[in-house]
Amino acid sequence: MFESNTKIPGPLGQKIKPVSRRLLSPWLLFIQSCLPRMFDLVSSLVLVLLLFPLLLLRGIIAYLQTGHVLKRQIQLGRFQNEFERLSFSGSLPGKSLAVLLNVLRGDLSWAGPRPMTHEELLNLPTNALFRFDITPGVISPYLLRKKMGLAYDDELMTDREFYYGGAVKEHVGLSLRGVVGSFLGGNEARVVPPMLNFWGVNIVNTTMLEALDWVEYQIEKKKKVLLAFVNPDCLNIAYTNTHYRAILQAADRVLPDGIGINIGCRMLNESLMANINGTDLFPRLCERAAKNRHGLFLLGGMPGIADFAAKAMQKRYPDLIVAGVHDGYFTPEQESQVIEMINKSGAVILFVGFGVPKQELWLARNRELLEPNVCLGVGGLFDFYSGRIKRAPVWMREVGLEWTWRLLQEPGRMWRRYIIGNPLFLYRVWLQSHQGEK
């Protein structure tokens, strides 16, 4: 008898689960839903017991200073129920320690969307009301990313991402990342200057959205501009390489890249708005280019790498026009042919991945010959999007540890940049903060 191999899609095509499994499934889901609360309850109870002498002392000092132990702020929790968010009174540090009591009694979770006030609720769009289906958190995924300069998407989108992916692992992970992020990102209010400066190199302090708008504006106005990105390694090179530093000083725009810049800003008592690295800007720029039908040219990397990166972006954005690609291995005699290829392609955005400072030196030397409106030096970006090198997980980027991932991937090539270069950069920032610019 003929047996069909046709598979029926959906539930009808699935095998019937054993009765025992069907009976256990609701209980397993219930237990899984309770695990985040169990984690919050146990961890907050342990912390209260361990810190009890400190909490008691802080409460006594608050009462002696103000006549009150606790300050209470009305906020909205799960299902829009009101609760009193607690903090210690007085002017001494440690005010927020009282929030342990909120976590202990279930007003707040360690991780979740930030709690809101009644005034904020009035301005909240209806498609954001899902955030009240879960307990708000002491650590907000959006605020954590904002502190680390990675809040490229708005708060609503970030909260939705947490809401639909908020498994136990993510809940615990975000809680732990929040502790590390608080240490690296700092909590102090600092000035947010429009321009950052490290030994004479001006870096635009801006957001991802504004950076994308700026690129689009240059194309619309048919301007020819050079855009550069700098991380601590770039600035270390610029410290001693006067030619490279002069190119950065003359560039139309320089953008900040990396946790090192964030820490350097803190040492100068300044705040970084966002970590606008080329790797995160690239797909967003491709999305806009696809929408506006702007052609791109990818130059650099080993043979075939730029082509793989281009195909990956075209798979993500089918309307993306990649006008041309070329690897970074060509002789000085072939340079004029490569430039001619770029110009004939009709591309308006040129990505060059030769590494620092070679890519900036090459762009500066050939800028008048190149016809694309916007030229960017993007380092090893093509390696990531081609799949040759795997990028660090999001959780590592959220706590500023992407550099450790790169060090583990290529220790022989990266040890000098990170093990020696990072402390050297921070030392030079310290010198600048005490002695002025070089």
N, C-alpha and C positions, 0 to 999 in steps of 0.2 A: 504493500500500500504506500502511496506517495506521501511523504512527510514534508510539509512546508517549512522553510527556514525563515519565513516572514515574521518579523518581530512587531508586536502590537505596542505602540507608544503609550506612555502614561501608566496609571495604576493598573489598568486591565492587563497590561503586558508583563506585570511583575509577578514573581512567584509568591504564593500565599505564605506569609510568615507563620512559624510555629505558634501554637496557642499560648505557650509560656512566654514567648517574646512579646506577643501582642498584649498580654496582661501586664508585663513588667514595664513596657514602654512609657505609659503615663507616669508611673512612679519614678522611673529614671529621669524623665523630663522635669518632674517636680523637684527631685533632689538636685539636679543640675541648676535649676533656677534658684535654689536656696544657698548654693555654695558661695556666691559673692557675699551674701549677707553673713554667712558663717565666717568667712574670711575677715570681713569688717569687724564683726563682734569679737572674735578671738584676738585679733591684732590690736584693736583699740583697748580691750580689757588688759592685755599684757602690758601695753604702753602706760596705761593709767597706773597699774600696780608698780611698774618699774620707776615711773616718774613721780610717784605720789609725794615724796618729800619735797621735790621741786615745785609741784603743783600747789601743795599746801603753803610753801613759803611765798610763792608768787601771789596767791590769794590773800595772804596776811598783809603783804606789802601794798597790794591794791586797796585793801580796806583802810590801811593807815593813811594812804595818800589821798583817797577820794571819799572814803566812807562807804564805798560799794565794792564788792568783790568782782562782780561780773557786769559787763555791758551786754545788752540784748538788742539785736536787730531783727525785725520781722522780715522773713523771706518766705518764698513759696517752695514747697517740697513736692513730693510725688502726689499726683492727682490734684495739684494746686492747693494742697493743704498748707496752712500757715504753720511756721515753727519759728522759734527764737534762736537765731545763730548767736553763739556765746563767744565772748572774748574777755580777757581779764582787763579790768580798769587800770588806770595809771599810765605813766609815761615810760616805764621800763620795758626792755625787750621781753618777748615771750607771751605777748598778748594772745596770739593765735593758738597757744597750747590748749586753751579751754575748748577748742573745737573737738577735742577727743571725746568730750561728753556728748556732743551732737552725733558723732559716729557711733558711740556706744549705745545710745538709745534709738538709733535708726533714723534720725532726722536727715543725716547726710551719709553718703557712701564715700569711700576713699576716692573712687573714680566715677565720673559721670559728668553730664552737662552742668555748667555752673548754676547755682540757685539764683532765682530772679526775685525782684521786688514787684509789688503791685503796679508801680509806674511802668516798669519794663514790660510787664504782661500786656498792658494796654496797647503798646506799639508792636507786639509780636504778631507776625503774620499767621494765619490759620494753619498753613502747612508746616508750621514749626511747633504745633501743640503736642506732637508725639513725644517731645522731650520730657513731658510731665508723666509719661507712662513708666518712667524709671526714676529711681532715687537720684537727686542731684549729687554732685561730687565735690569733695574738697579740692580734688585735682581735676581740672577740666581739660579734655584733649585739645581743645582749641587754644586755651590759654597757655598750655605747656608748649605747643608748637610756636605760639607767638613769642614766648619768652626765649625760645631757641632760634627765632628768626625763620621759622619754617611754615608760618601760617599763610600759605599761598591761596588756600580756599577760604571762603567765608565761614563764620561760626555755624550757620545753619547746616551747611554741607558736612562740616567736620563732625557735628553732633549726630547727624543722620548716619554717617559712616560708623560711629561708635555704637549707635543704637542697634543697627542691624548686624554688627559684627561683635557685639558685646558679650562674648563668651567668657567663661571663668578665667581662661588663660589671659585674655586681653584685659580683663578687670584687674587682675593681680599685676600684670605687666605694666599697665598704665600707672598703677599706684607706686610701683618701685621706680618707674621712669620719672615720675613726678618728684621723688626725693632727690634723684641725681640732677634732674633739670633745675630744681630750685637752687642747688649748690652752684651749678655751672652758669645758670642764667641770671642768678642774683634776684633779690627782691626789692632793692632800693630804687627809689625814684631818681632818675638821672635825666639830664638835659638831652634832648633829641635834636642835634644840629642837622641842618640840611646837607652839610658837607663834612666828611671825616677827613682827617689828614694824618698820614704817617710819613715822617721824614720827607715832606715836600710833595707827596703824591696825594692829590685830592680824590676822594672816593665819594660818590653820590650816595647819600643815605636815603633810600627810597623803598618802595614796595614792589612786589612782583608785577602787580597790575599796572603801576605807573611805568615800570621799565618796558613792558610790552607796548603800552600806548606810545612811549617815546620812539621805539623802533618803527612803529606803524606811521607815526607822524613824519619821520625822516623820509620814509618811502613815498608818502603822499606828496611831500614837498620836493621830492627828487633831489634830496641832499646827499652828499657823499660823506659818510662818517665812519670813524673807527671806534669800536666798542671793545673794552678790555675788562677782564675779570682778574682780581688779585686775591690770593690767599696768603698766609704767612710765608710760605716758601717764595712766592713771587716778590713779596716785599723784602725778604732777606736778600734776594738777588738784586733788587733795585737799590738796596742800601749801599752796595759796593759797585754795581755796574751802572755807571753814569749814563751810558748810551740808552740802556733799557729804561732807566728812570726818566730820562728826558722824553722818551716816546710816551710813557704813561702820563707825564705831565702835559703833553701836547694832545693826547687823545681826546676825542669829543666827549667821551664818558667812560668812567672807570667804576665798576660795581664790586661790592664786597662778597667774598666767597669763603665760608668756613667758620667753625666755632672759634678758631684762633682770633679772627677779627672781632668777634663778639666779646671775647675775654679782653682783648686789647682795648676795646672801647670802654669796658668797665674800668680798666686801670686808668683811663684818662677821664673817668667820671662822665662818660657819655653813653648813650643808648643806641644800639643798632636796630633799625626798624625791621630789616629782613635780610636773610642770607640769600642773596640773589646770585646763586652759582649757575654756571652755564649748563650743567647737567639737568637742573630742574627747569631752567628757562627754555631749553631746546624743544621739548615736546609741546609746550604751550605756544611757542613761536611757530612751530609747525602747524598747530591747530589754526592759528590766525592766518598763516600763509595759505593754507588750504581754503579757508573761507574767502579770502580776498584774491585768490588765484595769483599769488606771488611765487615766482620761481626761486628755488634754492640751489646752491652749488656746495658740495661737500668735498673739501680738499684736505687730505692728510691720512695718517694711519698706514698700516701695512697694506699691501695689495689685497683688494677684495673687502676690506673692513668697512670703508665708507659706503660701498655698494650694499653690504648687508644692513648697515644702519639706515640707509635710505629706504630699503625695501621694508624694514620693520616699521618705519614711520608711515610709509604709504599704506601698509596693512592697517595701521591704526586710523589713518586719515586718508581714505581713498581718493579724495580730490586734491591731495598734495602734489604739487608739481616739483619734481626733482629734475632740474634742468641739466645737471651733470654731476659726475663724481670723478675723483682722481686720487690715487694714493699719494703719500708724501715722499716717495722715493723717486726723485728725478734729479738729473744733473744740472749744473748751472747752464749748460748749453741747451737744455730742454726747457728752461724756465720760460722763455718767450713763447714757446708753443703752448705751455700750460696756461699762461695768461691769455693767449689768444682763444684757447678753448673756453675759458671762463667767460670772456667777453662775448663770444659768439653764442653762448648758451642762452643769453637773455636773462640770467638770474639777477634778482635784485638784492638777495641776501647771500653772502659768502661766509661759510664756516671754515675756519682753518685750524687744523689740529696737528701742529708740529711740536707742541710742547713749548714751555716758557724757558728762555725769552725768544727762541727762534721764530715762533709764529708772529710775534709783535714786530720783531726786526724785519721780517720778510714783508709784512703788510705795510709797514712804514716806508720801506724802500720802494715798494711797487704801487703805493697808493694812487699816484696820479695815472698809472697805466691801467689800473683795474676799474671796470665800469659799474659793478654792483653798488647800490646805494649804501648798504650797511655791511661792513666787514667785521667779523668777530674772531678772536682767537679763543679756541675752546679746548685746548689741551687734549686729554685722552678721552673725550666725550664719545667718539665713534666706537671705541672699544666697549663701552657700556651698552650702547643701543644696538650694536651688532651681535651682542651675546658673547663676545670673546672673553670679557671680564665681567663677573657678576657684581652688581652694586650692593652695598651694605643694606641689610634689612632696615625697614622704616624705624623700628624701635631703636636701633643703634644711631640713626641719624637724629632722632628726637632727643637723645641725650648727648649729642655732640661727639660720638665715638666712631664716626665713619672713618676717621684717619687710622684707627686701630685695625679696622677691617682691611684697609688697603695695605697696612704694614704686614698683616698676617698673610695676605695674598702674595705680596712680592717683597719679602724682607730684605733680599739682597739689593734691591733697587731703591727701596723706600726708607731704609733705616736711617740714613744720614738726614733725609728731609724731615723726619718726624722726631727721632730720638735726639738729634742735635739741633735741628732747625727750629722746632717749636719752642724749646727753652730759650734759644738764642733770640727769637723774635720777641718773646715776652720780656727778656732782659733789655732789648733795645727800646721797647715801648716804655719800660720803667725809666730808662735813661731820658727818653723824650719827655716824660711827665715831670722829671726833676730838673732837666737841663734845657728844655726847649728843643725845637727841631734841629736836626743835623744841619 
